[in-house]
Amino acid sequence: MKMSSTQGPHSLAFRVMRLCRPSLHVEIPVRFDPSDLLFGEDLFDDPVAASHLPRLLADTVSDGTTTSAADPSDLSYRNRFLLQHPSDSLGLPGLLLLPQSFGAIYLGETFCSYISINNSSNFEVRDVTIKAEIQTERQRILLLDTSKSPVESIRAGGRYDFIVEHDVKELGAHTLVCTALYNDNDGERKYLPQYFKFMVANPLSVRTKVRVVKETTFLEASIENHTKSNLYMDQVDFEPAQNWNATVLRGVDHHPESKQPMSDVFKPPILLKSGGGIHNFLYQLKLSSDGSPLPKVEGSNVLGKLQITWRTNLGEPGRLQTQQILGSSIAQKDIELRAVEVPPIIMLEKPFMVRLNLTNQTDRVLGPFEVWMSQSDSLDEKAIMVNGLLTMHLAQVEAFSSSELELNLIAVKHGVQKITGITVFDTREKKTYDSLLELEVFVDSQ
C-alpha cells in the first residue's frame, strides 16, 4: 500500500491496517517417527513380521529414544523433529499467523480496514471532522463522515480508531482517501488528506461455451481459481433470462446407497485449488412453453447470468455475478407447427390421423392458409403420404394465437419413418413456410 500526504507539519496522522482473518501457521520441517527409520512399509505385507511390530516398538521406547523427547529438562533439542503426537505430522502447531502484509484484494470480497488517527504532537487538537472514502475510476463512495458529530478532542499522544467496510465491485486501482479537518493548538483550522492506494484483482475467470442441439441449448461454464488460496464454492447458480428454463446437469451417482437423507439440503462445497484449480458446470436450457409470446431478439440471444459465492480456508466470503451470457441469435419464425397428438400404434397401409397445432408468433393477423405435403420425393421413396384431400384450408389466426388441424395419412413402408414435407402457404401475403415439422414414427407391419 502506498501512502502520500500534503506537505507541512501536522499534529495528526492516519494509520491504515487491513482487517482480515489470520492464517494457520505451518512448521516447515517435517516431523517423523523413529520407527520409520527402522521399518519400511513392506513390513506390513508380511504377517509374521507385522506380529512382532509391537515388541520392536516397545524396545525402541525402552532404549530412551522417545522418552527423552518428553523430558522437559532435556535442552539439547535433539528430538525436536520427532513426533510427540500423531497430529504433529500435519505440521500445524495450533498457532494462527496474523497478516504480515496488506495482501491481495479480490473482486467480490468485502474490504475491511481498521483506521487509526494519531495525535503525535504535545498538545490537544479539537473539533476533528473525519472522512473516509473509496475512490475508483468510476465513482467515489463515502464510508465514514463525522461532519454532523465531530470528535471533540484527541489528547496529546492519543488516537481515535474506527472501522470501515466496502464491498469490492470494480477491478483495477482503488484509493482509500482519509481526510481530517481540525483545530490546532494555536486555533488554526488545518486540513489533512492522506491517500492509500491498492489494486483489486479478479479471483476467478469464467469461460463459457454454448452449443445448440435441435430445440435444446447447452451452456458449459468453466470456473478457474486465480488466487493463492483454496476457494470453496458454496453456490454456482445460473439465473436464466425471461422465457428460458435452466436445469443443471450432473454426473451419474454410481453409489446411490451412500447418499445421505439431507445431502440435497446441506451440499458440500466444491473445492477450487489455489493457483489454477478448475471446475466445469453444465446447464441445459430450453425455451419456456407457458404460452407467453417470445420476444424477437435482434443480433444476440441473452441466456442469463451466473451467481457465484465462495469462502476461503478460514471462511471469508466472496460473491460474484457475471455479465449476461449471450448465445447464438434466434431466427424467430412467424409461425410454428408442432404435433399435438400422434397415434401410439401405426399399422402399415392403414390410415391414421395426426393432429397439428399452428401458432402465430407475430403481433399481427396471419392467414388464411393452405396446408399440403410437398411431392418433391418420388412415389417409390415416399414412405408416408396423404390419404384424402391433398390440400387443406385453414382460417386466419390472430396475433399470438393458435389453431389446430388434422392430417389424414397412410404409411406404405414399415419401420422407423419420417413425416416431412408439410408446407404452409399464406394466401394473403403469398408467403410459403416449409420445413416446419419433422416427425419420426414407427410403422408396424403386423
C-alpha positions in Angstrom: 0.0 0.0 0.0 1.4 3.4 -1.0 0.8 6.5 1.1 1.1 10.2 0.3 0.1 13.3 2.2 0.3 17.1 1.9 3.5 18.9 2.7 3.9 20.7 6.0 3.8 19.7 9.7 0.6 18.1 11.0 -0.4 17.1 14.5 -2.4 14.2 13.2 -1.6 11.2 11.0 -3.6 8.3 9.7 -2.6 4.7 10.0 -4.5 2.1 7.9 -4.5 -1.6 8.7 -6.4 -4.2 6.8 -8.7 -6.4 8.8 -8.7 -10.0 7.6 -8.7 -13.4 9.2 -5.4 -14.9 10.2 -3.9 -17.9 8.5 -2.7 -21.2 10.0 0.9 -21.3 11.0 2.7 -24.2 9.3 6.0 -25.5 10.5 8.3 -26.2 7.5 10.4 -29.1 9.0 8.5 -32.4 8.6 8.5 -34.5 11.8 8.8 -38.2 11.8 8.6 -41.3 14.0 11.8 -43.1 14.8 10.3 -46.4 13.7 10.0 -45.0 10.2 13.8 -45.1 10.0 14.0 -48.7 11.1 11.0 -50.4 9.4 9.7 -49.9 5.9 6.1 -50.1 4.7 6.8 -53.6 3.3 6.8 -54.8 6.9 3.1 -54.9 7.0 2.9 -57.1 3.9 4.5 -59.9 6.0 2.0 -61.1 8.6 4.8 -62.8 10.7 6.9 -59.6 10.8 3.9 -57.4 11.5 3.0 -59.5 14.5 6.4 -58.7 16.1 6.0 -54.9 15.5 4.6 -54.1 18.9 7.6 -55.7 20.6 10.0 -53.9 18.4 8.4 -50.6 19.1 8.4 -51.3 22.8 12.2 -52.0 22.6 12.7 -48.6 20.9 10.8 -46.8 23.7 12.7 -48.7 26.4 16.0 -47.5 24.8 15.0 -43.9 25.6 14.6 -42.8 22.1 11.2 -41.2 22.6 11.1 -40.8 26.4 13.8 -38.2 26.4 11.8 -36.1 23.9 9.2 -35.7 26.5 11.7 -34.8 29.2 11.4 -31.1 29.9 14.9 -31.0 31.4 16.4 -32.0 28.0 17.6 -28.7 26.4 19.6 -30.2 23.6 16.6 -30.2 21.1 18.0 -33.4 19.6 14.5 -34.8 19.4 12.7 -31.7 18.1 11.8 -33.4 14.8 10.3 -36.4 16.4 6.5 -37.0 16.5 5.2 -36.4 20.1 1.6 -36.8 18.9 0.0 -38.1 15.7 -1.3 -34.7 14.9 2.3 -33.3 14.8 2.6 -34.9 11.3 0.3 -32.2 9.9 2.9 -29.5 10.7 0.2 -27.4 12.4 1.1 -26.5 15.9 -2.2 -24.8 16.5 -1.0 -21.2 16.1 -2.6 -18.5 14.0 -0.5 -16.2 11.9 -1.5 -12.6 11.6 -1.2 -10.9 8.2 2.4 -9.7 7.6 1.5 -7.5 4.7 -1.5 -5.7 3.2 -2.1 -8.7 0.9 -4.1 -9.1 -2.2 -7.7 -7.8 -2.5 -10.0 -9.5 -4.9 -13.3 -8.6 -6.7 -16.3 -9.8 -4.8 -14.7 -9.6 -1.3 -15.5 -7.2 1.5 -12.6 -4.8 2.1 -12.5 -4.2 5.8 -10.0 -1.7 7.2 -9.0 -0.6 10.7 -8.1 3.1 10.6 -6.4 5.0 13.4 -5.8 8.7 13.5 -3.0 9.5 15.9 -2.1 12.8 17.6 1.7 12.8 17.7 2.1 16.3 19.0 2.4 17.6 22.6 -0.9 19.4 22.7 -4.6 18.6 22.2 -6.5 19.0 19.0 -10.2 19.8 18.9 -13.2 19.6 16.7 -11.9 16.8 14.5 -14.0 16.1 11.4 -13.0 12.8 9.7 -14.0 11.5 6.3 -13.1 8.2 4.7 -13.9 7.5 1.0 -13.1 4.8 -1.6 -12.3 6.3 -5.0 -12.3 4.2 -8.1 -12.1 5.0 -11.8 -15.9 5.3 -12.0 -17.1 6.6 -8.7 -16.4 7.9 -5.2 -18.0 6.1 -2.3 -18.3 7.6 1.2 -17.5 5.2 4.0 -17.4 7.5 7.1 -18.3 11.1 7.7 -18.3 12.7 11.2 -19.3 16.2 10.0 -22.5 16.1 11.9 -20.9 14.9 15.1 -17.2 15.8 15.1 -14.7 14.2 17.5 -14.5 16.8 20.4 -10.8 16.3 21.0 -7.8 14.0 20.7 -5.3 14.4 23.5 -1.6 14.5 23.0 -0.3 11.1 22.2 -3.9 9.8 21.9 -5.8 8.4 18.9 -9.2 7.8 17.5 -10.0 4.5 15.9 -12.7 3.3 13.6 -13.5 0.5 11.1 -14.8 0.9 7.6 -16.1 -1.7 5.2 -16.6 -1.8 1.4 -18.0 -4.4 -0.9 -15.5 -4.5 -3.8 -17.4 -4.5 -7.1 -14.8 -3.0 -9.5 -11.4 -4.1 -10.8 -8.3 -2.0 -11.0 -6.9 0.8 -9.0 -8.6 1.9 -5.8 -7.7 4.7 -3.4 -8.8 5.0 0.2 -9.0 8.7 0.9 -8.8 9.7 4.6 -9.2 13.4 5.5 -9.2 15.3 8.8 -10.3 18.8 9.5 -9.2 20.0 13.0 -8.3 22.9 15.2 -4.6 23.1 16.1 -3.1 24.3 19.4 -3.0 27.9 18.1 -6.6 27.8 16.9 -5.7 27.4 13.2 -8.1 25.2 11.2 -6.0 22.6 9.4 -6.8 20.1 6.7 -5.0 16.8 6.4 -5.6 14.4 3.4 -3.9 11.1 3.1 -4.2 8.6 0.2 -3.8 4.8 0.4 -3.7 3.1 -2.9 -4.3 -0.6 -3.6 -5.2 -2.8 -6.6 -8.2 -5.1 -7.0 -7.6 -8.3 -8.9 -10.0 -10.9 -10.4 -10.2 -14.0 -8.2 -11.9 -16.1 -10.9 -12.1 -16.4 -14.6 -15.3 -17.8 -16.1 -15.3 -19.2 -19.6 -18.5 -20.3 -21.3 -19.4 -22.4 -24.3 -22.8 -22.5 -25.9 -24.0 -25.4 -28.0 -27.4 -25.7 -29.6 -28.8 -29.2 -30.3 -32.2 -29.0 -32.0 -34.5 -27.3 -29.6 -32.1 -27.5 -26.6 -29.3 -25.2 -25.7 -26.4 -26.4 -23.6 -24.2 -24.0 -21.6 -20.8 -25.1 -20.2 -19.2 -22.8 -17.6 -15.6 -23.4 -16.7 -14.5 -21.6 -13.4 -10.8 -21.2 -12.7 -9.2 -20.0 -9.4 -6.6 -17.3 -9.8 -6.0 -16.7 -6.1 -3.2 -18.0 -3.9 -5.6 -19.8 -1.5 -8.2 -22.6 -1.9 -11.7 -21.5 -2.7 -14.8 -23.4 -1.6 -17.7 -22.8 -3.9 -20.9 -22.6 -1.9 -23.1 -21.7 -4.8 -22.8 -21.7 -8.6 -26.3 -20.9 -9.9 -27.4 -20.0 -13.3 -30.2 -17.4 -13.4 -31.9 -17.8 -16.8 -33.3 -14.9 -18.7 -37.0 -14.4 -19.4 -38.6 -17.3 -21.4 -35.8 -19.7 -20.6 -35.8 -22.6 -18.2 -32.5 -24.0 -16.9 -31.5 -27.4 -15.5 -28.1 -28.2 -14.1 -26.7 -31.5 -15.4 -24.6 -33.6 -13.0 -22.6 -36.8 -13.4 -24.3 -40.1 -12.6 -24.0 -41.2 -9.0 -22.5 -44.7 -9.0 -23.1 -45.1 -5.3 -26.7 -44.0 -4.6 -26.8 -46.1 -1.4 -24.3 -43.8 0.1 -26.4 -40.7 -0.4 -27.4 -39.1 2.9 -31.0 -38.0 3.5 -30.0 -34.4 4.0 -27.5 -34.2 1.1 -29.8 -32.2 -1.1 -30.2 -29.6 1.7 -26.6 -29.4 3.1 -24.5 -29.7 0.0 -20.7 -30.0 0.4 -18.8 -27.1 -1.2 -16.8 -27.6 -4.4 -13.1 -27.1 -3.9 -11.1 -25.0 -6.3 -7.4 -25.4 -5.6 -5.2 -22.4 -5.4 -3.3 -21.2 -8.5 -5.4 -22.6 -11.3 -8.0 -25.1 -9.9 -10.8 -25.6 -12.4 -14.3 -26.9 -12.2 -16.8 -27.3 -15.0 -20.6 -26.9 -14.8 -23.2 -27.9 -17.4 -26.6 -26.4 -17.8 -29.5 -27.4 -20.1 -31.6 -24.5 -21.3 -35.0 -24.7 -23.0 -37.4 -22.1 -24.1 -40.4 -22.0 -21.8 -43.7 -23.1 -23.1 -46.1 -21.3 -20.8 -47.9 -19.7 -23.7 -46.4 -16.2 -23.3 -45.1 -14.7 -26.6 -41.4 -14.9 -27.2 -39.7 -11.5 -27.8 -37.9 -11.0 -31.0 -34.2 -10.7 -30.4 -32.1 -8.8 -32.9 -28.4 -9.7 -33.2 -28.0 -11.7 -30.0 -29.8 -14.0 -27.6 -29.5 -13.3 -23.8 -29.4 -16.6 -21.9 -28.9 -15.4 -18.3 -26.1 -14.9 -15.8 -24.2 -16.9 -13.2 -24.3 -16.2 -9.4 -21.1 -17.4 -7.7 -20.4 -17.4 -3.9 -17.4 -18.9 -2.2 -15.4 -19.0 1.0 -11.7 -19.1 1.7 -9.9 -21.5 4.0 -11.0 -19.7 7.1 -14.4 -18.8 5.9 -14.0 -15.3 4.4 -16.9 -14.9 2.0 -16.9 -13.7 -1.6 -19.6 -13.2 -4.2 -19.5 -12.5 -8.0 -22.2 -12.1 -10.6 -21.2 -12.5 -14.2 -22.4 -10.3 -17.1 -25.3 -11.5 -19.3 -24.2 -14.6 -21.2 -25.1 -14.5 -24.9 -26.0 -17.4 -27.1 -26.4 -17.7 -30.8 -29.0 -15.4 -32.3 -32.5 -16.8 -32.7 -34.2 -16.7 -36.1 -37.7 -16.1 -34.9 -40.3 -17.7 -37.2 -43.6 -16.1 -38.0 -45.4 -19.4 -37.4 -44.7 -22.6 -35.6 -46.1 -26.0 -36.4 -45.9 -28.8 -33.9 -47.5 -32.2 -33.4 -50.1 -32.4 -30.7 -51.3 -36.0 -31.0 -49.8 -38.9 -32.9 -51.3 -42.5 -32.7 -49.1 -44.8 -30.5 -49.5 -47.6 -33.0 -49.4 -47.0 -36.7 -50.1 -50.0 -39.0 -48.8 -50.5 -42.5 -51.2 -49.4 -45.3 -53.9 -48.3 -42.8 -55.0 -44.7 -42.5 -54.1 -42.7 -39.3 -54.7 -39.2 -38.1 -52.1 -36.7 -36.9 -53.3 -33.6 -35.0 -51.2 -30.5 -35.5 -51.1 -27.1 -33.9 -50.2 -23.9 -35.9 -49.1 -20.9 -33.7 -48.9 -17.3 -34.9 -45.8 -15.9 -33.2 -46.2 -12.3 -34.6 -48.2 -9.3 -33.4 -50.4 -9.3 -36.5 -53.1 -11.5 -38.0 -51.9 -14.1 -40.5 -53.8 -16.2 -43.0 -55.9 -17.7 -44.4 -53.6 -20.7 -45.0 -53.3 -23.7 -47.3 -51.6 -26.8 -46.0 -50.2 -29.7 -48.0 -47.4 -32.2 -48.2 -44.8 -31.5 -50.8 -44.4 -34.1 -53.5 -40.7 -33.5 -54.1 -39.8 -37.1 -53.4 -40.8 -39.8 -55.9 -43.6 -42.2 -55.0 -41.1 -45.0 -54.7 -39.2 -43.1 -52.0 -42.3 -41.7 -50.2 -43.0 -43.7 -47.0 -45.9 -41.7 -45.6 -48.5 -40.0 -47.9 -51.7 -38.0 -47.6 -54.9 -40.2 -47.5 -57.6 -37.9 -49.0 -57.5 -34.2 -49.9 -54.0 -33.1 -50.9 -54.6 -29.5 -49.8 -56.3 -28.3 -46.6 -57.6 -24.8 -45.9 -57.2 -23.0 -42.5 -58.8 -19.8 -41.4 -57.0 -16.7 -40.2 -55.0 -16.9 -37.0 -55.0 -14.0 -34.6 -51.8 -12.5 -33.2 -50.1 -14.8 -30.7 -52.9 -17.3 -31.1 -53.0 -20.8 -32.5 -55.3 -23.1 -34.4 -55.4 -26.9 -34.8 -55.8 -29.1 -37.9 -55.8 -32.8 -38.6 -54.0 -34.6 -41.4 -55.2 -38.0 -42.7 -52.1 -40.0 -43.6 -51.2 -43.5 -44.6 -47.9 -45.4 -44.3 -46.7 -47.5 -47.2 -43.4 -48.7 -45.7 -42.7 -50.3 -42.3 -40.1 -49.5 -39.7 -39.0 -46.0 -38.5 -40.2 -43.4 -40.9 -40.3 -39.6 -41.1 -43.2 -37.4 -41.7 -41.7 -34.5 -43.6 -42.6 -32.0 -46.3 -45.6 -30.3 -44.6 -45.9 -26.9 -46.2 -48.0 -23.9 -45.1 -48.9 -21.2 -47.6 -50.3 -17.8 -46.5 -52.8 -16.9 -49.3 -53.0 -13.2 -48.3 -49.3 -12.5 -48.0 -48.3 -15.0 -50.7 -45.6 -16.4 -48.4 -44.6 -20.1 -48.1 -43.4 -21.7 -44.9 -41.8 -25.1 -45.4 -39.6 -27.4 -43.3 -41.7 -26.5 -40.2 -42.0 -30.1 -38.8 -40.1 -33.3 -39.0 -41.6 -36.1 -37.0 -40.4 -39.7 -36.7 -42.9 -42.6 -36.2 -42.7 -46.4 -36.2 -44.8 -48.3 -38.7 -45.8 -51.8 -37.7 -46.2 -54.4 -40.4 -48.3 -56.8 -38.3 
